[in-house]
Amino acid sequence: MSDALEPLRGFLHRVKGSVSRRRHGESSGLNVVLDPPQAEIDIVAVHGLGDQGFRAWITRDPKSGSSKPWLEELLGADVPNARIMTYNYVSNDAGYRYIVFHLLDGRALNLTENLVAVRQRDGTTKRPLFFIAHSLGGWIVKRALILSTEATDPVLREVELSTCGVAFFGTIAPGRPSSPSPLAHVIRRTSGYKDDGASSMQLQPDDVQWLERQMGAFKGVAANLPRISFYETKKSGSSFVVEKKHSMTGSDGAQIGLVATHSDLISFHGRDDNYASFIGKFREMVSTSIKSGFVDSKRKAQDVSNLRLMDFRRMGYSVPYQVPDDLEHIVPRDDIMQQINTIFNPGPTKGSVSFRFAHMWGKSGTGKTTLAKHYIQLHRSELSFVFWVWAESWETAAGSYLDFANTLVTYYSNKMPREKVEEQLGLTGVAEMVCTKSVLHLDKNRVMSVVRAVKDWLMQPENSKWLVVFDGVEPIYNVQEFIPLTLSGRVILTSEGEQASTWGSKILAHSMSEEQALELLRTGTGHVPTDKGTQATAAKELVQRLECHPKSIAEAASTIRNKNILISDYRLMLATTPRPSMFGSAINQLPASRLILRISSLLSSSAVPASLFLGPLHNTNPIPPSFSKAADELQALRSQSLDDVLQHLMDQHFIHPVYTSDSSPSLSPSESPSSPISTTSTSTTFFVMDAEAREFVRKSLPEEDKAEHAWLACNVCVNGVRKANDESSTLREVHKFGRVMAPHAKVCYDDCSPVLEQAPELESVSWNVLGNVCMTQGAVSQAIGCFKLALEHGDSMDPLERIQASLSLSQLLEETGRVDQSIKVLTAVDLESVEEALGFRLALAKANVNVARGEFSEAEFQYEALEHEQEEALGPAHAETVGTIQMLAYTLHRMGKAQDAHVLYRRVYLSYQSTFGRGHPMTLGSLDDLANISKEVFAVDDAEALYKQSVDIKTRCLGPRHPRTALAIQSLAAIDDLRARYPAARAKYQQALDILLPTLGRAHPHCVATMENMARSLQLHGQFLQEQLGSASEAAAAPAAAAPSMYSLSSASARRRRTSGTNQSANAREAVLREATRQRAFQDAEQLYLEVVAIKKAARDLYPEDSLLMTVSDVVKMYEVNPFFEAERANKIDAVTNLFREGRRRGTV
């Protein structure tokens, strides 16, 4: 009851204050104090709680002690070109909760509206505006600027757009959560309210938290706003009202102390030292803001007419591309090529729904990557460009997108300035991002914004004939967030497992046919005759023995060619037990060659970089005494000529050289289709160890030597990775060498770590380096094992490496569903050793894991604490700070606190808008988030205005026919549904479909969702019209009025009857039209629903059974509840449920 009476108490306080002010000749609201004819700026002063309005701004004459208003006497003289106004309001004796929930918001809105009225009246709406605010009057100013920023009315927006600076006196800033709350303390000390002890009148912690979150949006508004903050240095009684540490944060600008109590901060003694400090800083702020053109720059940033779509039609989409080229022998596999061509050219098959998306899967070594490259070679004249994505992990996929984004910017920079290209493509700063050594060091939101920007470019309606290859996908992450699913281009995805992606038409990359295998053997051996006699028989037996496995055959062919032996001799070698003599030399080699053989045998059978054996061994860990001899031998090897040693081993046929190249040179579609792909590039020497030699050396290695050589194998890998990382200048180079080293890093964990049983042996290997390689290349189990070893046995790791290993291990454990183990890893980190940047990553990781565990309250607290730490260190508008706020908003939304989330999403949008501009992918994403949450909390007017902004900006930046523009239009249609504007909603849904269908195709999830939403809208329209018809029928069936007397039947009443008859005819026609519209609405809704059912049934790679079942349930419900379907209800329900059952029987569901 007390809560309900609080607004009434507030009203009585305002009446009481109004009477008091009138007695003193002062009125509430905006009052003009000084208005010189030469005024060029406006200054508005807002007092705090319990102050005396205009009488609060006084200066006392040092001699006479008389008081005068300093706004007029001093400020007017020192800033002669200013119109000075005060905003007065009643605040004394107002209850705490009234202040929190009503006064601040109400007075802020009133201040905004009064300013608009005054400035509109004399045509000064665009005049530069400055505020001076005392105590919680500063919160009224902040809230007024927030409301102005949020306003859909352009006139109200002018208040914030015109604001050039604010001077705060003793104004508290929202800070980190603490108890007791500084804000509650200020309200109690300044409001003048006498607490009656009623619990409902107390200021509750939740009230303060709600208000601080509401006011936190100011940090987004004022990211670049000039601000000064003056704080008290004398106590009021026994304490400060606003302590220095609470008087400002990063959002409140410069901090200056005045020798005064809280209430005397705005009372001066003439031009005393306090006033001199204020006026000097204030005039400097005014001068700087005016000279810098601050207002003009703000207006320019807000003007969406400056946003322009790049003229892609003129500039073209033929981006130079690179395809990895390992100089392999390509044997046509027409059966698989035919399957790919069928997927990419499905033809007008009735009832089928498909994308040009081929998912090749199969065992390692079956030639999936080679098949993708062969397809490119065969069809390069049809392709505008190829985008090759190394997709082993999220990190490599993201790195490929960053690299391609930089290629895009470079390509278009030949035709316009690079800065402009980055801005218009939404790729600002991508050149710096590609130069990092790890994607994990980048802000994930920024990285994914680059991915969205590239996908937006790929989905431009005119951008067709492209091919994106996702090579080597591992099912440890959601690759679908990287895939541009569209009809415009083609996608090839390769993986070992069929479940790496649910999208795409599956093609099993099986072993070759015998004929294909023989052709590969023939070309790989240098055209050794395989078509007649003994060699033909040997070749056939060999490919059968190798089960026509492409990689095995290629390796066998390489051995035959390098050893210069016959196929029959090689087949005989396979059939016999390996002996040292078969390698052409005794196994007991010279020390240098023996060491290389032993180390190489403990690595994987893949290509070994010769560079691993070059240069000194930079081992940061202490070498176990038992391994010192082996370490010395390796050091001695590095002082010898490696070329001579490797040549000796090649001559003895223990190893075989392999030459690989980065990739083929950039290809442009403008090149002649007949020109061969060049393979000329700088080659790096690799070698592979002969399979029989490798197995023999492994088995013959003395038991007492296994540990030291396993240690050497691990450390040469670590050394090689570190050296490559140091020498690499881009992320692409780091990942490229990582792909080479991944098989060896996996073997180091799988085979070598069990041999190193003693703690000193394990501690002397930098397992975190090997773990990073495994992680980025999708070897999750080995990466987890390496990071665990690093943390258990890595006492010599420096704190930075230990924390990074903990973060990586925690991430992998979370991704594999072991969230409890993940949080334990993070909790074990020594916080004292954490650097600031890593500390932020650690805190964010802890909060993220708690969200994954469902511990939302704990995560909320952690996000809030992190936000305030980042705000102090980085600033409130920094991308990392705002990213944390975004995660907090998401968490609050998950907790059911939609109102709190709404406030934070608003701040995120304003911050991104200020930092990146209105057309950037991050800004557009946050705009959509804000619009969606606004609709959810029933702020429908705000949601509609935001969706309109989204449509406008996307139309300008992406084009009117872009799919994302269509999705924004669909969101506007949903608002029409909420407002029962069904015809308008139908038109927008149809407009969205007309855009989506040509680019994405009917089966695309966006198109299907649009059709379902349109069907629901049509159903609602039919029900709405049904209710109207029912109401009309009831009115017609109502009892007739009493019969009129004969006296009343006159000519006038006859005319009324004729008019009534005309109205009845019009009503009848309207009823017929409404009935026809109702029938059409239900019929169209049914047709759309059934089309969605058919699509979901056919496109089973896109839609699981649950999705189809949900749509069928919606159709059945429509049949059951609407009288329109009553006559055929049973038959229709049977028909649609039979469709579902039939799909199950046929396996399409």
N, C-alpha and C positions, 0 to 999 in steps of 0.2 A: 504493500500500500504506500509505503514511504517513497519507493521508486516512482510510483505513478504520480505522486504529488510533487515530485521534484521540479518538473517544468512549470507547475503553477507557482511554486515558491520563486523560481527564477523570474517569472512574469511580475510578481509582486515586488521583487527587488528592483526590477527595471522601472516600474512605475514610481517607486520611492525615489530612485536616483534621478529620474526625469524631473520630478517635482523640485528636488534639491537644485538641480542644474538650472532650471528655469529661474529659480529664486536668485541665482548668481549671474543671470544673463547669459547662460551658456547652454547650447543644445547638443544632443547626441548626433552622431553621424559625421559627415565630412564638412568641415568648416574652413573657409578660405581666410587665412591670416594676413597674407600680403600678396598682392597681384600687380606687380609693376608692369607698365606698358611694354618694356623691353624684355619681358620674360621669355626665356628659351627652354627652360627645363622646369619640371615640377618636383617638389619635395613634399613628402607626406610623413608626418610624425604620428606614431601610434603609441599611446601610453600603456603601462602594464596594469595588472589587476590591483584594484583598490586605490589607484591613483586618482587625481582630481582633474583629469582631462587636460584642458589647455593650461590650467593653473599648475600642472606638474612641471611644465617646461619653464622654469623661472631662473633668473639671475639676480643675486642680491648685491646691492651696491656696497662695496667694502667700507665706505665711510658712513653713509646714512643708514644702511641696513634695509632700505626699502627694496621691494621685490618688483621685478618687471619680467615680462615674457621674453626670454632670450631668442626664441625663434624669430621674433619680430625685431628686437633691438640689436642683436648681435649677428645672427645668421643672415638676416635680410641685408645687412650692410656688407657682410663678407662674401655673400653670393648674390650680387645685385640682379643677376639675370634669372632668378628663380621665383616662381610662384610657390608660396609656402602654404600648406594646408595641414590641419590636424584632423585625426579621426578619433572621436570621443564615443565612449560606450559605457554603460552601467555594469560594474563588475563587483563592487564591494558587497559583502554579505551573501554572495551567491554560493550555493552548496557545491561541495567538491565535485560530485558526479555531474551536476548541471554544467560546471565549467568544462569537464572532460568531454561530455557527450553532446552539449548543445552550444555553449557560449563561443568556444573557439571556432567551430565550424560556421555557426550562424553569423558571427561578427565578421569572419573572413569573407563570406559570401556578400554580406551587406557592404563591406568596404569595397569589394571589387565592383559591385553594381553602382555604388555611389561615384566611384572614380570614372567609370564608363559614362555615367550620366553627365557629370561635370565637364569632362573632356569632349564629349560629343556636342554638348551645348555650344561650346565656343570653337569647335573644329580643331582641337589639339590632341586628337586620339593617338597620334604617332609621336608626340613630343617625348623626349627622354625623361624617364621617371626614376626618382631615387626615394628610398625609404629610410627613416630613422625610427628605431623601435626600442622600447624599454621593457626589460623583463619578459613576461609572457605575451606582451604586445608583439614581441618578435615572432612568437608562434602564430599570432593572427596574420602577420605579414607573410610568413612562410606558407601558411595554409591558403592565403589569398592567391599567392603565386601558383600553388599546386592546383587550386580550383580553376585558375585562369588557363593553365596549361592543359587541363583535362577538358575544358569547355569545348563544345561543338559549335557554339556561336562565335563567329569570327570577331565580333565586336568585343566579347569578353576576353578572347585570346590576346587582344591588343595590350592588356595590362601587363602580362608577363613579357610579351615581345618588346615592350617599351622600357621595361625595367633595366637600368644600367648599373645599379649598385644598391647595397643595403649596409647601414651602420647599425649594429646591434649593441645595446647597452645592457649588460647583465642578463643576456638571454641564454638559457640553457639549451644545449644541443642534445638530441637523442643519442644515447651512448650505450655501452655494453650493459647487459642485464646485471643489476646489483640490488642488494637489499641492505638498508632501506633505499628506496628509489630517490635519487636527487630531484626528479621531477615532482614527486609527491611532496617532498620537503619544500620546494619552491611554492607550490600551490598553497600549501598550508600557511607558509610564512607571509604570503602576499595577498591572499584573497580577502582577508578580513572576516571570513566566515567563522562563526562560533560553533564548534563541534558539540552537538547535543548528546554524543555517545551512541546514537542509534546505529546499529551495525550496517543498515542499508545506506546510511549516509557516509560511512567511512570510505576512504579512497582505497579501492581494492587493487592488488597487484595486477590482476588481469585488465583492469581499467587502464592503468598506466601503460601496460604493454601494448594494448590496443592503440592508445593515443600515440605512443612513440613509433609504432609501425606506420600509422597514418602519416605522421610527420616525416618519416624516413624518406618519403617520396621527394621531399625538397632536395635531397642530395642528388637526385637525378635531374631535377629542374635547374639546380644552381651549379652544375658541373663547371661552368666557365664564368659564372656571375661574380663580379668584383664584390668582395665583402670585407667589412672590418668588424672586429669583435672587441668591445671594451669590457673589462671585468673589474670588480671591486677589490681593493686591497685593505679595506678597513672592515672589521666585523660589525654586524648589527647585533648588539647585545653580546652574547657569548659565542656567536658563530657567524660564519658567512652564510648568506642566503644562497648565493651561487658561487661555489668554489671555482678557483681558476681552472682546475682540471676538468670541470664540467661546463665551463663557459664557452667552449668552442671545440669543434672537431675539425677534421679535414674539410668539412663542407662550409666552415664559417670564416675562412680567410685569415687575415692577419690578426694577431692577438695583442692587445695593448692594455696595460694596467693603469687605472686612475686612482688617485688618493681620495677615496670616498667610500661611504657605505653603499649598500645596494640601492636604497631609495634616493640617495643624493648623487647617483651617477649622472642624472640629467638635471641637476641643480648646480649652477656655477656662481662664482663671485666675480662678476665682470669677466674680463679676459684673463682669468687665472691660468695656472699651468694645466689644469684639466681641460679647460676649454681650448687652450692652445694646442694640446695634443689632439683633441678631437678635430678642430677646424683644419689643422694642417693635413691630417690624413684624409679628411672628407673632401677637401678641395682637390687634393691630389687624385682621389678616386674619380671625382667628377671630371676633371680635366683629362685624365687618361682615357676614360670611357668615351668621352665625346670625340677626342682626337683620333682614337683608334677605329672609329666607325663601328663600335660594338653593336649598336642597334641594327645597323644595316647588315652586318654579318649574320646576326641572329635571324633576321627576316629572310635573308638569302638561303640560310640553311633550312628554314621551314617552308620555303616556296617550292612546292612540288613541280611547278612548271619548269624548273631547272633540270628536272630528271628527264633523261632522254635515252631511248633505246638505240643501241649501236646499229649502224646501217650495215647489218650482216649481209644483206642482199648484194650490196655494192662491194663489200670487202671479201665476201666469200667464206666458205668453210673448209677449203682445201688446205688444211694445216699439214705441214711436213711431219712425217711420222717415222718412228724407228721400230723395227721388229728384231727381237733377239735372234742371232744367227750363230749357231755352234758348228757350222761347216759340216753338218751331218749329211748322210746320204739319204735322199728322199725317194722312197719307192711308192708309186701310186697305189692307194688302197680304195679302189673305186666303190666298193660296197659301202664304206663309211662316208665317203664323199657324197654318194648318192643320198644317204640319209640326211646329211647336213643340208644339201640342196633342197630336199623335200621339205624340211622344216622351214628353211628360209623362203621357199616359194610354194606355199601350201595349195594354192589354187582355190577356186570358188567352191569348195566342198560345203554342201548345205549342212547347216547345223553344227559345223565345227567351229571351235574358237581356238586360236593359237597366236603365239608371238614368234618372231624370228629369234628364237632363243634355244640354242643347242647345248645341252649339258652332257659332255663326254666324261664317262667315268670308267674306271677299270684299274687293274693292278698296276703297281709301279713298273715302268719300263715298257708299257704296251704302246707307246708312241703317241700319246694324247697331245703333247706340246708340238711334236713334229707335224701331226695332222692339222693342227690349227695354223701353223706356219705354211703348210702346203696349201691350205685353203686360200690363205692370203696371196700366195704366189700365183695361184690359178685365177683369182678373181680381182687382182689389184686394179684392173681397168674399170671395174664396177664400183670401187670403193673410193669415197672422198678422202678418208684418212682412217688409220688404225690406232686405237688407244690400247696399249698392252698394260694390263694391271697384274703385277706380281701379287698374288692374293693368298699367300700362305698364312697370313695373320692379319689382324686389324692394322698393325703397325705398317706392314709392307703395302697393304692396299691403300692406306691413307697416304703413305709416302709416294706411291705411284700417282695418286690424284694430285698431290702437291706439285710433283714434277711436271705433270701434264698441264696443270694450271699455269705454271710458269712458262711452259712452251706456248700456251695460248696467248698470254700477255706479250711475250716476245714477238710472236707472229703479227699480232695486230698493232704492235708498237711501231712497225714499219710504216704505218699509215696514219697514226695519230700519236700524241705524246703518251708515254708509258703511264704516267700518273693518271691521265684521263681514262686510259684503257682499264687499269686496275679498279678505278672508281666505278666505271660503268658495268664491268663484269662482276663486281662484288669480290674482287681478289686483292684488296689492299694489303700490302706487306707480304705477298707470297714469295717475293724474291729472298727476303730474309728467312722465311720459314723453311725453304728448301735447303738452307745452309746449316741447319741444325744437325747434330749427330744422332739424335733420337727423337722420334715423334712424341715419346712420353714426356719430353721436356717442354712441349707446346701445350697451350690451352686446348683441351679437347673440343670445346665449343667452337673455337676459331677454326680448328682443323675441319670439323664437320660442316662449317659454313662454306669452306672452300669446296668440299664435296658437293654440297647443294648447288653452289654457283656453277660448277662444271656440269652437273646434271641439268641445270636450267638451260645452259648453252646447248647441250646435246638435244634437248627437247624443243628447241626452237622449231616451229612448223616447217621452215624451209631447209632445216639441217637434216638431211637424209643421206643414205648410202654410206654411213659410217659403220665401223665394226669395233666392238670392245671385247677384248679377250681377258677373262679372269682365269689366270693360270695357277694351278696347284692349290686350289681352295681346300683348306682344312676346316672341319666342322667345329671349330672352337670359338667362333664368333659369328655374328649375323651378317653374312656377306650381302644380304638383300638390301641393306641400307646403302650399299654402294652401287647397286645395279640400276641402270636407267631402263626401266621396263616400258617399252614404247614400240609402235609400229614403224617408226622412222628409220631405225638402225637395226643392226644385227648384234647378237651377243653370243659368244662361245665361252662356256665355262668348263674347266677341266678339274677333275678331282679323283682321288682314289676311291672314295666312298660315294654311294648313290645318294646318301642323305645330306651331303654337304650343302645342298640347296633344294628346297621343295619346288622352286620355279624351274621352268625349262623342260623341253622335250628330251627325254633321256636317250642316250646312245651309248651302248656298251662297247668300249674300245677293247676288243678281245685280241687274242694272239692273231698273227697273220695267217693267211692261207699258206699252204705249202709252196705254191707257186710264188707268192709274194716274198716268202722267207728266202727262197732260193735266189730271187732277184736281189734282195738286200745283201745276201752273202756274196753274190757275184760282184756287185758294185763296190762293196766294202773291202773286198780282198784285192781290188785293183784289177778287176775283170779276169780273174783266174778262170779258166774253162770249167764249167760245171754242167755242161749239157751232153757229155758223152763219156763213155768208158768208166774207168776206175774212179776218177774224180767226180763224175756225176753221181755214182752210187754213194761215195763218201759224203758228198754234199747233202744228198737226200737223207742219209742216216744221221748226219750232224744236225740238221734243222729239226728232224723228228726227235732226236735226243734232247734238244733244247726247247722242245714243245712250241716251236715257231714263235718264240718270245722275242720281240724286236730288239730290246736292249741286249739280251744275251747273245743274239746273233751278231749284232753290231760289234760287241766286245770281242767275240770270237774272230770276226773278220779282221778287226784291227790287229789282233795277235798274229794271225796268219800273215797279214801284210808286213808287219814289222819284223817278224822272224824270218820272213821270206821262205816259208815252207809250204808244202802242198796240203790241201785240205785233208787228204787221206792220212798224212802224218799227224795233223792236229787231232783228227778223230781218234787215232791210235793213242795219242798222249792222254786224251780224256779217259780212255778205256783202261789205262794202266795206272799203277800206283806211282805218284810223283817221286822221283829220285833226284838227288842233287845233280847227277850227270846230265839230266835232260835239259837243264838250263844252260849247258855249255860251259860250266865252270864248277869248281868245288864251292860248297856253301861257305866255307871258311874264307871270307874275303879279307881285304885289308881293313884296318880299324875304322877308317872313315866310311867306306862303303858298307861295312857290316853294321855300323851304327845307323845309317840311313835305312837299311833294309829292316832292321829290328824295329825302329820307330815307325816306319811306314806300314809294317805288317800289323801294328796295333791300332792304326787308324782305319777308316772305312775303306771299302774297295773303290770308292769314287776317286775322281781326279784330285791329286795332292798338289797344292801350289809349291813350286820350287822355292818360292820366297820364304817359306817357313824355315828353311835351313840357311838363310842368309842373315848376316848381322849378328850382334851380340844378344845374349839371352838376358832380357831385362826382367828379371824375376824380383818382384817387390817383397816376396815372402822368403823367410830364411830357408836355406837348402838343408835338408836332413843330412847329418854327417855320413850316413850310409850311402847317400847318392852323390856325394861330392866328386867321386871319381868319374861317374857318368857325366856329371855336369861339366867337368874339366874336358872330357872327351868331346862333348858337344861344342865347347868353346874352341877347342883345337880344330874341330871340323870347320867352324866358321872362319877360321884364319886361312884355310886352304882354298884352292880354286874349286868351287862347287861344280862348275861346268865340266871339269875333267872327271870328277867323281861320278857325276850323273851319266856322262858319256860312257864311262867304263861299265856302269850297271846296265846301260842300254845295249852296249855291245855284248854283254853277257846274257841279254834277254831277261833280266830280272824285272826291269821296268820298261814301260813303253811311253814315248812322248805323246802328249796331247796338246794341241794348240787351239785355244778358244779366243773368240773376239767379243768385244762388248756387244756389238750389234751391227747390223748393216747400216750404211749411211742413211741420212734422212731421205725419205722417198716422197715425192710429190706426185699427185695424180696427173699433173700436167706432163710428166715424163712419158715417153713412148712406152706403150704396153709391151712392146716387143723387146725392150731393153732388159737385159738380165740384171738380177739383183747383185750389186757389187758386194763383195765380202772383204774388201780391202780396209783394214783398220789396224791399229796397234795391237799386236798379239801379246798375250801373257803366257809363259811356259808353265805347263802342268805335266804331271806324269801319273800314270796308273801303274800299280804294281801287278805283275803277272799273277793271275789268280792262284795257279799252282804254287808259285814261289811264295806268295803271301801265306797260304795255308801251311806250307812246309816250314817256313821261318817261325810262324806262330807255334807250331807243334814242337819244333826243335829248340825253342828258346829255353835255356836252363831255368829251373824253378827259382833258383836264387837270384836270377837276373830279371825276372818278370816285373817285380815291383819298380825297380829303378827305371826300366824302359817304359813302363806305363806312366811313370811320373814325367819322364822326358817327353812322351807323346802328348800328354796333357799340356805341358808347359810350352812346347813349341807352338801348339794351337793357340794358347793364350797370348803368347808373344806375337804371333802373326796377326791375331785379331786386333790387339792393341796398336800395333804398328800401322796396320791398315786404317784404323779409325783416326789415328793421329794425322796420317797423310791425306785422308779424304776431306774434301771441301764441301761435299753435298751429301744429303741423306741417301740419294740414289747410289752413290759410290759405296757407302757403308753397307747398304742392303745387298748390293751386288756381291761384295766379298763375303757377306754373311751367308748368302746362298751357297757359295763354294764351301764354306767351313761348317755349315750345319750338319752334314753327315758325319764329319769327324768329331764335332762337339757331342753329338748323340752317342757315338761309340766310346768317347772318353768317359761318359757317365755310365753307359751300359756295361762296358767291358773293363775299363781301366779302374774306375772307382772301387769295385769290389776287391781288386788286387791290392789297392792301397789301404790296408787294414788298420795300420797304426795311426794314431792321431797326428804325430808330426808329419807323416807322409801326406795325409789329407789336408793339413793346414798349410802345406807349402804349395798348394795349387789354388789359383784364383778362380774358384768355381763360379763366382758371380759373372765373370766375363763369358764363360761357356754358357751359363744360364741365359744371358742376354741374347746370345746367338740362337740358342734353341727356342727361346720365346718368340723372337721376331720371325722365325722360320716355321712356326706352327708345331714344334715338337714339345707339346705341353708337359707330358709326364717327365721327360728328361729335364726340361727347364725347372719344374718344381723340385725335382731331385737335386739339381745343381744348386739352386738357391738355398735349399735346406742345408746342404753340405757347407755352403759358404757361411751361413749364419751359425752353424754348429761348430765349425772348425776354422772360422776365419777371424781369429783374434788379431791377426796382423792387418786386417782390412782397415783402411782409414774410415772415420765416422761417416763421411759422405757416401762411400761405396756401400757400407753396411745399411744405411738408411734406404738407399736406392734398391738394394737387394730385397729389403723387407717390403718395400712398396710393390715391387714387381711380384714377389711371391704372394703377397696378399691379394693382388689383382687376379693372379692365376687361380688361386684357391677360390676366390669369389666366383669367377667365371665357370669353374667346374662344380659349383654348388656347395663347396665346403666353407660356408660363411663363418661358422664358429671358429674354425681353424684360422681363417683370415683375420678375424678381429684379435685373436691371441697373438698373431705375428706382429700386428701393429702395436698392441699394448706393450709388447716386450721391448720396444725401441726406447733407447736412452734419450729422453727429451733434452737433456743438458747438452748433448753433442749435436743437436739439430740446428742447421743454419736456417735463416728465416724463410727462404723460398721453399726449402725442403720441408720445413715445419708446416707450412701452409698445405703442401701436398699431402703430408702425413695426416693432418687434421681433416682434410677433405676426404681422404681415403677412409678414415675411421667413420665419419658420418655416412659416407656412401654404403659402407658395409652394414651399418646399423639399419639403413633403409632396406637393404636387401634382406636383413634378418627380420624386418617388421618391427624393429624397435624405434618407432617414429618419434616418441617423446625425447629419447636420448639423442637421436639425430637432430631434432629441432634445436635442442640446447647447443649441440656441437656446431651446427651451422651458424647459429647466432653469435657464439663466441668467436668463431673464425672470421665472420664478417667484420666484426668490430676490430679485430687484430689487423686484418687486411686493410681496412679503411684507414687506420692510423699509419700503417706502413706504406701503402700503395696509393691511397686516395679512394674516395667513395665511388668515383666513376671509372676506376680501373677495370679492365675486362675480367680479371680474376676475381675481384671483389663482387662485381655484378654477377658473375657466374655462380658464386656461392649463394647470392641472394636468390638466383633463379632456382637452385636446388632446394633452398629453404621453402620457396613458394610451392614447388612441386610436392615437398614433404607435407606441408600444411594442407595442401589440397587432398593428399592421400589420407590425411587424418580427419577429413571432413570439415576443416576450418577454411571454407571457401572464401569467406569475407576477408580473413587475414591474408590468404593467398592472393586475392584480388589486388590488395594494396601493394604487395610486393611485386606482382607482375607489372603493375603500373610503373613502379620505380625502375624495373629492368628495362622496360620499353623506352622510358625517357632517357635513361643512361646510354643505352645503345644508340638511340637516335642522335644524342649529342656527340658520341664518340665516333660512330661509323657513318652517320648520315642516314637519311630516310629510306634510301633504296638498297641498302646493304642487306644480304641474306639474314644476318643475325638480327637486324632491326625488324625486318619483315616477319621473321619467325616469332619474335617477341610480341609484335603487333597482333599476330593471329592468336597467340596464347592469351593476351589481354582481352581480346574480343570474345574468345571462347569462355573465359572465366566470368566476364561481365554478363554474358547471356545466362550463365549458370546461376549467378547471384541475383538474377532478375533486373539487372540494370540494362533493360532492353534498349532504351534510347542510346546509352553509351555504346552498347554492342553494335547497334545498327550504324552509328557514326563511324566506329572503328572499322567495321567491315567495308563501309564505303571508301574509307581511306585506303584500305588494303587493295580494293579493286582499282582505285585510281592510280596508286603507286605502281602496282604490278602491271597495269596497262601501259604505263609510261616506261617502266624499266624492262619489262619482259615482252611486252607486246599484247595486243588485244586477243590474239589467238593462241596464247601460251596456256598450257594445262594449269599452271598455278593461278593464272588469272581466272580461269573457269572455276577452280575450287573456291576462290574468294566470292565469285558470283553465287555459287551454290550456298555459301554461308549466309549471304544476304537473303536468299530464298527462304532459308530456315527462319529468319526473322519475320518475313512476311507470313509464314505459317503461324508463328506465335501471335501475330496481330490479326489472324483470320483474314489476311489479304490473299486468298487462295489463287485467284486468277493471276495476280502479280507474281506469286510464288511459282506458278506453273510456267509462266513466261521465262523466268530466270533459270529454272531447272532445265528447260529446253535449250536456252542459250548456252548454258554450261555444257550440256550434252553435245550440242553442235560443234563446240570447240574441242571437246575431249575425244570424240569418236574418230575423227580422221587421224589424229596423232597417236592416241593410246590404244585404240581398238575397243570393241564392245566388251571384251572379256576382262579388261583391266580393272583392278579393284576400285579405282577412282570412278570409272564409268558405272560399274555395278552399284556402288554406293549411291551415286547420283540417281540412278534409276529407282533404287529402293526408296530413297527419300522422296522422289517425285511421286511414286506410287502411294506412299503414306499421305502425302499432301493431298493427292486426288481423293483418297479415301476420306480424309478429314473434311474436304470440301463437300463431298456427297453427303456425309453425316450432318454437316452444318445446314445444307439445303433441306435435308430430310426434317430436321428440327423446325426450320422455318415453315415448311409445308404443314407440319403437324400443328404448329401454333395457328396458322391461318385456318386450318380445318376446324380447330376448336372454336375460333372466333365466329366462323360461319354457322356452326352448330349451336351457338349460344341462344337462349330463349329470346324471342322477339319482344320489342318494347310494347307497352300498352297501346291499344289502338287509339288514334287521335279522335277528338270530338269533331262533329260536323262543322262546328264553328271555326276550327283550325284549318279546314280544307279550303284554301283560297288559291288564287293564281300564283301567289308567291311560293306556296308549298308545292304546287305543281312544277314550278321551275326547279325547285330543289330536288324533286323526284327525278327530273330529267338529268340534272347534274349528277345525282347519285347513280343513276343508271349508267352514265358515261364512265364514272369512276369504277363501277363494278366491272364494266367491260375491260377497262385498262387493267384492273386487278386480275381478271381472268386470264388476259393475255400474258401478264407477268407471271402468273402461276404456271401457265403452260411452258413458258420459256424456262422458268426455274426447274420444272420437272425434267425437261429435256437436258438441261445442264447437269442435273443430278444423275440422270441415267448415264450420260456420257462420262461423267467423272468416275463412277463405279466401273464402267466398262474399260476405261483407259487404265485405271488402277489395276484391275485384274490382268489386263494384257501385259503391263509392265512387270507385275509380280511373276507371272508365268514365264516371261522372258528371262528374268533373273534366275528362276529355278532351273531353266534349261541351260543357262550359261554355267551356273555353279555345278550342275551335274556333269557337264562336258569338260570343264576346265578343272579337273581334279588336282592338278599340280598347284593351283592357286587357292582353291577353296576346300578346307577340310569338311568332313561330314557334319560337324556341329554347325558350321555356317549355313549349309544347305538346310539342315533341319530347322534352324531358326527362321529362315525365309518361308519354308513350308508351313510352319506354325503360324506365321503372320497371315499367310493366305487363308488358312483354315479359320483363323479367328475372324477375318474379314467376312468370310462366308457365313459364319455363325451369328454374328451380331447385327448384320445389316439386313433389313427386310427386303431390300432390292433383290437379294439372291435366294429368297425364301422358296420360290417355285422349284429351282434346280439345286437346292443346297446339298442334298445328299449325294447326288451324282457328281457335283463339282468337288466335294471333299474327297470322295473316292478317287476321282481322277488325279488330283494333285498328290494324294498320299501314295497312289500306285506309281506315280513318277519316281517318288523317292525309293520305294521298294524295288522298282525295276532297276534303278541305278545301282542299288546294292547287289542285286543278282548279277549284273553285268560287270561289276567291278569298277564302274565309273564313280562310285561313291565309296 
